[in-house]
Amino acid sequence: MGSETAAFLAFSATAVTIIFLLVFLIIVVGMAKNRFLQSLRSGSQQIKRGGGLVLILVGAWLVILAIWAELFAQLFPD
């Protein structure tokens, strides 16, 4: 075999290997994404409730700050 043939075969083997690896990675990432989305969808109700609880707590804190603003201003002076 000539050096051109050997170089072509080495290049071809490398290209085929890279293509197979990339296809494999694309499939694995796609499957992982689907599993992640399924788990996220199944837990979305708890996520919504948790987010709602956080919003309620922040809103209550802001109301408390508004009601007792002068007291907090004395506790935390400039």
Beta strands, then each sheet from edge to edge (+ up, - down):
end
